[in-house]
Amino acid sequence: MTALGRINLGVSLLFVLVTLAGLALLLRQASHDVQRELQAAEAVVEYIGEVARSNPGSLRPELTKNLRHIRVSWLRPGDHPKAQSESAVERWIAERLLGSSSLVTHVWPLADDRELHIALDPYDEIEEIQDSLLQLLLLSAFALILSLLTIRFAVCRARRVLDELLAGLREVGAGHFDARLRDHGLAEARHLAAHFNDMAVTLQQVQADNAELTQALLELQERERTRLGQTLHDDLGQYLSGIRAQACLLKVIADRPQQVQDTARLLDDNCERLQQGFRSLIRDLYPVVLERLELGPALQQLAVDWQQAQGIRCQLQLGERLPSLPLASKAHLYRLVQEALTNVARHADASEVRIRLQRRGHGLRLLVRDNGQGTALPLRPGIGLRSMRERSRSLGGELRLHSRPQAGWALCLNIPLEAMR
């Protein structure tokens, strides 16, 4: 069943209940009114009976035919009273309101061999009750029809808004983030359209940012491949060529001990530089130290190496009782700190960096702070900041940045421990 059908059914049931309650109250009040009217009429019946017994000649049809709630007739023995106009329904209602005993006809014999028949006549009141009930039913039916038409108009108007929203969501789901909803007269519809349009703009911006990030990642990947190729060719390749040439030289000067010793020292130096180059290259590609050490000692080694390479003072403060983390979580945190230090070296113009990692409650808190130039927030994030945000989301944490001109940068990351298990 549609929403309109459910609303119509609910409103109809409500109107039925209200109408039944109104009918019950009306019948109850009508019963009391009729009983009061007929109690007064019973006294009149008793009076007419007394007059008929004492002075029957004083009773004439023209005097009694207009009596309300009383029916008086003169009949000869053997005559039958005229059929009354009340229906079976009216008779049933009268019996329920007054009881069968109140509707009994009283008979008084007269001197001229006629009989005086007197009975209560509540059917005028019952007709009024029927008219009131009919008016109530007609009024309820009119109000119900008017309400259903009003609800249909309002629901159809709202459905047009929902249909447009559904069409817009389908377009967004298909990747058309330029979809927009038009304004409507309803305040709620305007708010809904505004929120939808803001969402579409955000998704469009996210799509553009993702495309830009993908392009930047591809360019970074190409630069890393180029750097890797140049390092292997220009640096490590030269050392290997030198080692091979020196090995060939050893064969030639085998009978000259001094030259053999000098060539051996050169071979040792070249092998040492080759080994250092390989270690530096492997450290850049993947932090092997994480497989052998916990996060704290690995960060200490990173701080020492970075300080020696950049010439910027780096202070690392590790809290007590740091938890043992899985390799994936350690790698994300290590890379995040590494990227933060890279940003400091490239952009901060700082002379000192402080790193603090400590356990706080049921989580870890990482703080990286420098004394560089800083900047005014917000700023458009680059690939480094985006990668840090992605790593923080992977860890289930919240990354916050604080900066002011001439006040340096502060990076704060709070990570729940259960998210890193």
C-alpha positions in Angstrom: 0.0 0.0 0.0 1.3 3.5 -0.9 1.9 6.2 1.7 -1.2 8.1 0.4 -3.3 5.0 0.8 -2.1 4.4 4.4 -2.8 8.0 5.3 -6.3 7.9 3.8 -7.0 4.7 5.6 -5.8 6.1 8.9 -7.8 9.4 8.5 -10.9 7.5 7.5 -10.7 5.2 10.5 -10.2 8.3 12.7 -13.2 9.9 11.3 -15.3 6.7 11.8 -14.2 6.5 15.4 -15.0 10.2 16.0 -18.4 9.9 14.2 -19.3 6.8 16.3 -18.4 8.6 19.5 -20.5 11.6 18.4 -23.4 9.3 17.6 -23.2 7.6 20.9 -23.1 11.0 22.8 -26.0 12.3 20.7 -28.1 9.2 21.4 -27.3 9.3 25.1 -28.3 13.0 25.3 -31.4 12.4 23.1 -32.5 9.6 25.4 -32.4 11.8 28.4 -34.2 14.6 26.6 -37.0 12.3 25.4 -37.4 10.7 28.8 -37.8 14.2 30.3 -40.3 15.2 27.6 -42.4 12.0 28.0 -42.4 12.2 31.8 -44.2 15.5 31.5 -46.5 13.9 28.9 -47.4 11.1 31.2 -48.7 13.6 33.7 -50.9 15.1 31.0 -52.1 11.6 30.1 -53.1 11.0 33.7 -54.9 14.3 33.8 -56.8 13.6 30.5 -57.8 10.3 31.9 -59.2 11.9 35.1 -61.1 14.4 33.0 -62.5 11.7 30.7 -63.8 9.8 33.7 -65.4 12.8 35.5 -66.5 14.9 32.5 -66.1 13.1 29.2 -68.1 15.8 27.4 -65.4 18.4 28.0 -62.9 16.4 25.8 -63.2 17.2 22.2 -61.0 16.1 19.3 -60.2 19.7 18.3 -58.8 20.3 21.8 -56.6 17.2 21.9 -55.3 16.8 18.4 -52.5 19.2 18.8 -51.1 17.8 22.0 -47.4 17.1 21.7 -46.2 13.6 22.5 -49.7 12.4 23.2 -52.0 10.6 20.9 -55.8 10.7 21.8 -58.5 8.9 19.8 -62.2 8.1 20.3 -63.2 4.6 19.2 -66.4 2.5 19.3 -66.2 -1.1 20.6 -64.8 -3.3 17.8 -63.0 -0.4 16.0 -59.3 -0.6 15.5 -57.1 2.4 15.9 -55.7 3.8 12.7 -52.3 2.6 11.6 -49.6 4.8 12.8 -47.1 6.2 10.4 -44.0 5.2 12.5 -41.7 2.6 10.9 -40.3 -0.5 12.5 -37.0 1.3 13.1 -38.7 4.2 14.9 -40.7 1.6 17.0 -37.5 -0.2 17.9 -35.8 3.1 18.8 -38.8 4.1 21.0 -38.7 0.8 22.8 -35.0 1.1 23.4 -35.3 4.7 24.7 -38.5 4.3 26.8 -39.2 0.6 27.2 -42.3 -1.3 26.0 -44.3 -0.5 29.1 -44.3 3.3 28.4 -45.8 2.8 25.0 -48.9 1.0 26.2 -52.3 2.5 25.2 -54.6 3.6 28.1 -58.3 3.0 27.4 -61.2 4.8 29.2 -64.9 3.9 28.5 -67.2 6.8 27.9 -70.9 7.2 28.5 -71.8 7.2 24.8 -70.5 3.7 24.4 -67.2 5.0 23.0 -63.7 4.4 24.3 -61.1 7.0 24.8 -57.6 5.7 23.8 -54.7 7.7 25.1 -51.0 6.8 24.4 -47.6 8.4 24.6 -46.3 9.5 21.2 -42.5 9.9 21.2 -42.1 9.6 17.4 -41.8 13.4 16.9 -38.7 13.3 19.1 -37.4 10.3 17.4 -37.7 12.0 14.0 -35.8 14.9 15.4 -33.1 12.5 16.7 -33.0 10.9 13.2 -32.6 14.3 11.6 -29.7 15.2 14.0 -28.0 11.8 13.4 -28.4 12.3 9.6 -26.9 15.8 9.8 -24.0 14.5 11.9 -23.3 11.8 9.4 -23.5 14.2 6.4 -21.2 16.7 8.2 -18.7 13.9 9.0 -18.8 12.6 5.4 -18.3 16.1 4.1 -15.4 16.8 6.5 -13.9 13.4 5.6 -14.1 14.0 1.8 -12.6 17.5 2.3 -9.8 16.1 4.5 -9.0 13.4 2.0 -8.9 15.9 -0.9 -6.6 18.2 1.2 -4.3 15.3 2.1 -4.2 14.2 -1.5 -3.2 17.6 -2.7 -0.5 18.0 0.0 0.9 14.4 -0.5 0.9 14.8 -4.3 2.8 18.0 -3.9 5.3 16.4 -1.5 5.6 13.4 -3.8 6.7 15.7 -6.7 9.5 16.9 -4.5 10.4 13.3 -3.5 10.3 12.2 -7.2 12.7 15.0 -8.1 14.9 14.0 -5.2 14.8 10.3 -6.3 15.7 11.3 -9.8 18.5 13.5 -8.6 19.9 10.6 -6.4 19.8 8.3 -9.4 21.8 10.8 -11.4 24.3 11.1 -8.5 24.4 7.3 -8.2 25.2 7.2 -11.9 28.1 9.5 -11.4 26.5 12.7 -12.7 27.4 15.0 -9.8 26.3 18.1 -11.7 22.6 17.2 -10.9 20.8 19.9 -8.9 17.3 20.3 -7.5 15.2 23.4 -8.2 13.6 25.5 -5.5 10.0 24.9 -4.4 7.5 26.9 -2.5 7.6 24.7 0.6 10.2 25.7 3.2 11.0 22.0 3.9 11.5 21.3 0.1 13.8 24.3 -0.1 15.9 23.0 2.8 15.9 19.5 1.2 17.0 20.9 -2.1 19.7 23.1 -0.5 21.1 20.1 1.4 21.0 17.9 -1.8 22.7 20.6 -3.9 25.4 21.0 -1.2 25.9 17.3 -1.2 26.2 17.2 -5.0 28.7 20.1 -4.9 30.7 18.3 -2.3 30.7 15.1 -4.3 31.7 17.0 -7.4 34.5 18.6 -5.5 35.6 15.2 -4.1 35.5 13.7 -7.6 37.7 16.5 -8.8 40.0 16.1 -5.9 40.2 12.3 -6.4 41.0 12.9 -10.1 43.7 15.4 -9.1 45.0 13.1 -6.4 45.1 10.2 -8.9 47.0 12.3 -11.4 49.4 13.4 -8.6 49.9 9.8 -7.5 50.7 8.8 -11.1 53.2 11.6 -11.4 54.7 10.7 -8.1 54.9 7.1 -9.1 56.6 8.1 -12.3 59.1 10.4 -10.5 59.9 7.6 -8.0 60.5 5.2 -10.9 62.7 7.8 -12.6 64.6 8.4 -9.3 64.9 4.7 -8.7 66.2 4.1 -12.3 68.7 7.0 -12.0 69.9 5.8 -8.6 70.4 2.3 -9.9 72.1 3.5 -13.1 74.1 6.5 -12.0 75.0 5.6 -8.5 74.9 1.9 -7.9 75.7 1.1 -11.5 78.9 3.2 -11.4 80.0 1.5 -8.2 79.4 -1.9 -9.8 81.4 -0.9 -12.9 84.2 0.4 -10.7 84.2 -2.9 -8.7 84.4 -4.9 -11.9 87.2 -2.8 -13.3 89.1 -3.1 -10.0 88.6 -6.8 -10.0 90.0 -7.0 -13.5 92.9 -4.9 -12.4 93.7 -7.3 -9.6 94.3 -10.0 -12.1 96.8 -7.9 -13.9 98.7 -6.7 -10.8 98.7 -9.9 -8.9 102.5 -9.9 -8.6 102.6 -6.3 -7.1 101.5 -6.5 -3.5 101.3 -2.8 -2.8 99.0 -2.1 -5.7 96.9 -5.1 -4.8 96.4 -3.7 -1.3 95.4 -0.3 -2.7 93.0 -1.8 -5.1 91.5 -4.0 -2.3 90.9 -0.8 -0.2 89.1 0.8 -3.1 87.0 -2.3 -3.6 86.1 -2.2 0.1 85.2 1.5 -0.1 83.1 0.9 -3.2 81.3 -2.1 -1.6 80.6 0.0 1.5 79.1 2.8 -0.5 77.2 0.3 -2.6 75.8 -1.2 0.6 74.8 2.2 2.0 73.1 3.1 -1.2 71.1 -0.1 -1.2 70.2 0.5 2.5 69.0 4.0 1.8 67.1 2.9 -1.3 65.4 0.0 0.6 64.6 2.3 3.6 62.8 4.7 1.2 60.9 1.9 -0.4 59.9 0.0 2.7 60.9 0.5 6.4 62.4 -3.0 7.0 63.3 -1.8 10.5 59.6 -2.2 11.5 59.9 -6.0 11.1 62.6 -6.2 13.7 61.7 -3.4 16.1 58.7 -2.0 17.9 57.3 1.4 16.8 59.1 3.4 19.5 62.7 2.3 18.5 61.8 2.5 14.8 60.8 6.1 15.3 64.0 6.8 17.2 66.0 5.5 14.3 63.9 7.6 11.9 64.4 10.7 13.9 68.2 10.2 14.1 68.5 9.5 10.3 66.3 12.4 9.4 68.1 14.8 11.7 71.5 13.8 10.1 70.1 14.1 6.6 68.3 17.4 7.0 70.3 19.2 9.6 67.2 20.1 11.6 67.0 19.3 15.3 64.4 16.5 16.0 63.3 15.7 19.5 61.4 12.5 20.1 59.4 11.9 23.3 58.0 8.4 23.8 55.5 7.7 26.5 55.6 4.7 28.8 53.6 1.5 28.2 53.3 1.9 24.5 51.3 -1.0 23.1 52.6 -3.6 20.7 50.9 -3.0 17.4 50.5 -5.1 14.3 52.8 -4.5 11.3 50.2 -2.7 9.2 49.4 -0.2 12.0 53.0 0.4 12.7 53.7 1.0 9.0 50.9 3.5 8.8 52.1 5.4 11.8 55.7 5.3 10.7 54.9 6.5 7.2 52.6 9.3 8.7 55.5 10.6 10.8 57.9 10.2 7.9 55.6 12.3 5.6 55.1 14.9 8.4 58.9 15.2 8.7 59.2 15.5 4.9 56.7 18.3 4.8 58.6 20.1 7.6 61.9 19.8 5.6 60.3 21.0 2.4 57.9 23.8 3.5 58.2 24.7 7.2 61.6 26.6 7.2 62.0 25.3 10.7 65.0 24.7 12.9 63.4 22.3 15.3 60.8 19.6 15.3 59.2 17.9 18.3 57.5 14.5 18.1 55.6 13.1 21.0 53.9 9.7 21.1 52.1 8.6 24.2 49.3 6.4 25.4 46.2 8.3 26.5 43.3 6.3 28.0 42.2 3.6 25.5 44.2 5.2 22.6 47.4 6.7 21.3 48.1 10.3 20.7 50.7 11.5 18.3 51.8 15.2 18.2 54.3 16.6 15.6 55.2 20.3 16.1 57.7 22.6 14.4 58.9 26.2 15.0 58.7 27.2 11.3 56.8 29.9 9.4 53.4 28.3 9.6 50.4 29.6 7.5 46.8 30.7 7.8 44.2 27.9 7.7 42.4 26.7 5.8 44.6 25.8 2.9 44.2 23.5 -0.1 45.8 20.2 1.0 48.6 18.7 -1.2 49.3 15.1 -1.8 51.4 14.7 1.4 48.6 16.0 3.6 46.0 13.9 1.8 48.1 10.8 2.2 48.4 11.5 6.0 44.6 11.9 6.2 44.1 8.7 4.4 46.5 6.9 6.7 44.7 8.4 9.8 41.4 7.1 8.5 42.9 3.7 7.9 44.0 3.7 11.6 40.5 4.8 12.6 41.8 8.1 14.1 41.1 11.8 13.7 43.8 14.0 12.3 43.8 17.7 13.2 46.1 20.4 11.9 46.8 23.7 13.7 48.9 26.6 12.3 49.3 30.3 12.5 51.7 32.6 10.6 55.1 32.7 12.3 53.9 30.1 14.8 54.7 26.9 13.1 52.7 23.8 12.4 51.1 21.3 14.8 49.8 17.9 13.7 47.7 16.0 16.2 46.4 12.4 15.8 44.2 10.5 18.2 43.8 6.8 17.5 41.6 4.3 19.5 43.6 1.2 20.3 40.7 -1.2 19.3 40.8 0.2 15.8 44.5 -1.0 15.4 44.1 -4.5 16.7 
